[in-house]
Amino acid sequence: PAEFIPIAESTGLIFPVSVFVIESVCRFISKSRHEFDENFSVALNLSPAILKQNFLLDKIKGFLHQYQIPAKSICFEVTENTLMNEMERCIQTLNALKQLGSKVSIDDFGTGYSSLSYLSKLPVDNLKIDRSFIDDILHDTNDTAITLAIISLAQSLKLKVIAEGVENQDQRLFLQQCSCEYIQGFLVSPSKTDTAFMMFLREYNEHCNTR
């Protein structure tokens, strides 16, 4: 993604790619909701380039209607740097997404070197701790301190906090002891195709139901 997305943005291909991804996610959610819990949802990253486009909201509304899924089924993720570079425009777009009923996450939080005052102005639900802090959280006291500060900040603002890049049980247990509510990373699962992911969910549900 670090190589592909900037190229797509510079050539304008990010627009059809983003529309394709949004529709694919809506189609997948529609299929999944027939089999799994109605609260099933998917997180979807929005490129800074697409976030500024007037057609974005119309496309999202159209796909939600076409696939008959509620807006709460999608959590839109934007990076911290995106927010700082396009604050006013981001607030307008994110407010519109929230009004639809979607959730909003700040991705890669802690890497933007930004003022924290903007958090009170943004309609966000989740903070995602950047994986650069999680990689060495067990051995680097600075990473530990920053992670604890982000967790405390999120809890104070009544936001959910998600740790990215969790790859082993030691990291998971440490984050759990620090009151981090959710994790994301290879410990849970590597990337999967939609078919493989459906199988993963079925196996997970069977495991939960037999416990």
C-alpha positions as CSV (number, residue, x, y, z in Angstrom):
1,P,0.0,0.0,0.0
2,A,2.8,2.4,0.8
3,E,3.9,2.2,-2.9
4,F,0.6,1.6,-4.6
5,I,-1.6,4.2,-3.1
6,P,0.6,7.3,-3.8
7,I,0.9,6.1,-7.4
8,A,-2.8,5.7,-7.7
9,E,-3.4,9.1,-6.2
10,S,-0.9,10.9,-8.5
11,T,-2.4,9.3,-11.6
12,G,-6.1,9.7,-10.6
13,L,-6.7,6.0,-10.5
14,I,-7.5,6.3,-6.8
15,F,-11.0,7.4,-7.7
16,P,-12.2,4.3,-9.6
17,V,-10.2,2.1,-7.3
18,S,-11.9,3.6,-4.2
19,V,-15.4,3.3,-5.8
20,F,-14.6,-0.3,-6.6
21,V,-13.5,-1.0,-3.1
22,I,-16.5,0.7,-1.5
23,E,-18.9,-1.3,-3.6
24,S,-17.0,-4.6,-3.0
25,V,-17.2,-4.0,0.8
26,C,-20.9,-3.2,0.6
27,R,-21.5,-6.4,-1.5
28,F,-19.5,-8.5,1.0
29,I,-21.4,-7.1,4.0
30,S,-24.7,-7.8,2.3
31,K,-23.7,-11.4,1.8
32,S,-22.2,-11.8,5.3
33,R,-25.2,-10.3,7.1
34,H,-27.4,-13.2,5.9
35,E,-25.2,-15.6,7.7
36,F,-23.7,-13.7,10.6
37,D,-24.9,-11.3,13.3
38,E,-26.7,-8.2,12.0
39,N,-24.1,-6.0,13.7
40,F,-21.4,-7.4,11.4
41,S,-19.3,-4.5,10.1
42,V,-16.2,-3.8,8.1
43,A,-13.6,-1.0,8.5
44,L,-12.7,0.8,5.2
45,N,-9.8,3.2,4.7
46,L,-10.5,6.4,2.8
47,S,-7.7,8.0,0.8
48,P,-7.2,11.7,1.4
49,A,-7.8,12.3,-2.3
50,I,-11.2,10.6,-2.3
51,L,-12.2,12.2,1.0
52,K,-12.2,15.6,-0.7
53,Q,-14.5,14.6,-3.6
54,N,-18.1,15.8,-3.7
55,F,-19.3,12.5,-5.3
56,L,-18.1,10.4,-2.4
57,L,-21.2,10.7,-0.3
58,D,-23.6,10.0,-3.2
59,K,-21.6,6.9,-4.1
60,I,-21.8,5.6,-0.6
61,K,-25.5,6.3,-0.2
62,G,-26.1,4.6,-3.6
63,F,-24.3,1.4,-2.6
64,L,-25.9,1.3,0.8
65,H,-29.3,1.4,-0.9
66,Q,-28.3,-0.9,-3.7
67,Y,-27.1,-3.7,-1.3
68,Q,-29.7,-2.9,1.4
69,I,-27.3,-2.6,4.2
70,P,-27.3,0.0,7.1
71,A,-24.6,2.7,7.2
72,K,-23.5,1.3,10.6
73,S,-22.1,-1.7,8.8
74,I,-19.1,0.4,7.7
75,C,-16.5,2.1,9.8
76,F,-14.6,4.6,7.7
77,E,-10.9,5.1,8.6
78,V,-8.9,8.2,7.9
79,T,-5.3,8.8,8.9
80,E,-4.2,11.4,11.4
81,N,-2.2,13.2,8.7
82,T,-5.2,13.4,6.4
83,L,-7.2,15.1,9.1
84,M,-4.5,17.7,9.8
85,N,-4.0,18.6,6.2
86,E,-7.7,18.9,5.3
87,M,-9.3,19.7,8.6
88,E,-12.4,21.7,7.6
89,R,-13.2,19.5,4.6
90,C,-12.7,16.4,6.7
91,I,-15.0,17.6,9.4
92,Q,-17.8,18.2,6.8
93,T,-17.4,14.8,5.2
94,L,-17.0,12.9,8.4
95,N,-20.1,14.7,9.9
96,A,-22.0,13.6,6.8
97,L,-20.9,10.0,7.2
98,K,-21.8,10.1,10.9
99,Q,-25.3,11.4,10.0
100,L,-25.7,8.5,7.7
101,G,-25.0,6.2,10.8
102,S,-21.5,5.1,10.0
103,K,-18.6,4.9,12.5
104,V,-15.4,6.8,12.0
105,S,-11.8,5.8,13.1
106,I,-8.6,7.8,13.2
107,D,-6.0,5.4,11.7
108,D,-2.2,5.5,12.5
109,F,-2.9,7.7,15.6
110,G,0.2,9.0,17.3
111,T,2.3,9.6,14.2
112,G,0.9,12.9,13.0
113,Y,2.8,15.2,15.4
114,S,-0.4,17.2,15.7
115,S,-2.2,19.2,18.3
116,L,-4.7,17.1,20.4
117,S,-7.2,19.9,20.5
118,Y,-8.7,18.9,17.1
119,L,-10.0,15.6,18.7
120,S,-12.8,17.4,20.4
121,K,-14.0,18.8,17.1
122,L,-14.0,15.6,15.1
123,P,-16.9,13.2,15.0
124,V,-14.8,10.1,15.6
125,D,-15.6,6.8,17.4
126,N,-12.2,5.0,17.5
127,L,-8.5,5.7,17.8
128,K,-6.2,3.2,16.2
129,I,-2.7,3.1,17.8
130,D,-0.1,3.0,15.1
131,R,1.8,-0.3,14.8
132,S,5.1,1.5,15.1
133,F,4.4,1.8,18.9
134,I,3.2,-1.8,19.2
135,D,6.2,-3.5,17.5
136,D,8.5,-2.9,20.5
137,I,6.0,-2.1,23.2
138,L,7.4,-4.8,25.5
139,H,11.0,-3.5,25.4
140,D,10.9,0.2,24.6
141,T,9.7,2.3,27.5
142,N,9.0,5.3,25.2
143,D,6.6,3.2,23.0
144,T,5.0,1.9,26.2
145,A,4.5,5.3,27.6
146,I,3.0,6.7,24.3
147,T,0.7,3.7,24.0
148,L,-0.6,4.1,27.6
149,A,-1.1,7.8,27.0
150,I,-3.2,7.1,23.8
151,I,-5.3,4.5,25.7
152,S,-5.9,6.9,28.5
153,L,-6.8,9.8,26.1
154,A,-9.2,7.6,24.2
155,Q,-10.9,6.4,27.4
156,S,-11.2,10.0,28.7
157,L,-12.9,11.1,25.4
158,K,-15.1,7.9,25.5
159,L,-13.6,6.6,22.3
160,K,-12.8,3.0,21.6
161,V,-9.1,2.2,21.2
162,I,-7.6,-0.4,18.8
163,A,-4.0,-1.5,18.7
164,E,-2.6,-2.2,15.2
165,G,0.1,-4.7,14.3
166,V,-0.4,-7.1,17.2
167,E,1.6,-10.2,16.2
168,N,2.1,-12.3,19.4
169,Q,0.4,-13.3,22.6
170,D,2.8,-11.3,24.8
171,Q,1.8,-8.1,23.0
172,R,-1.9,-9.0,23.3
173,L,-1.7,-9.8,27.0
174,F,0.2,-6.6,27.8
175,L,-2.3,-4.5,25.9
176,Q,-5.1,-6.3,27.7
177,Q,-3.5,-5.4,31.0
178,C,-3.4,-1.8,29.8
179,S,-7.2,-1.8,29.1
180,C,-6.9,-1.7,25.4
181,E,-10.2,-3.0,24.1
182,Y,-9.4,-4.2,20.6
183,I,-6.5,-5.5,18.6
184,Q,-5.7,-5.9,14.9
185,G,-2.9,-7.9,13.4
186,F,-1.4,-11.2,12.3
187,L,-2.1,-12.7,15.7
188,V,-5.8,-12.6,14.8
189,S,-5.3,-13.4,11.2
190,P,-3.2,-12.6,8.1
191,S,-4.9,-11.0,5.1
192,K,-7.5,-13.3,3.5
193,T,-9.7,-13.4,0.4
194,D,-13.4,-12.8,1.0
195,T,-14.1,-16.6,0.6
196,A,-11.3,-17.5,3.1
197,F,-12.5,-14.8,5.5
198,M,-16.1,-16.2,5.5
199,M,-14.7,-19.6,6.4
200,F,-12.6,-18.0,9.1
201,L,-15.7,-16.4,10.6
202,R,-17.7,-19.6,10.5
203,E,-14.9,-21.4,12.3
204,Y,-14.7,-18.6,14.9
205,N,-18.5,-18.7,15.5
206,E,-18.4,-22.5,15.9
207,H,-15.6,-22.1,18.4
208,C,-17.5,-19.5,20.4
209,N,-20.7,-21.6,20.3
210,T,-19.0,-24.7,21.7
211,R,-17.1,-23.0,24.5
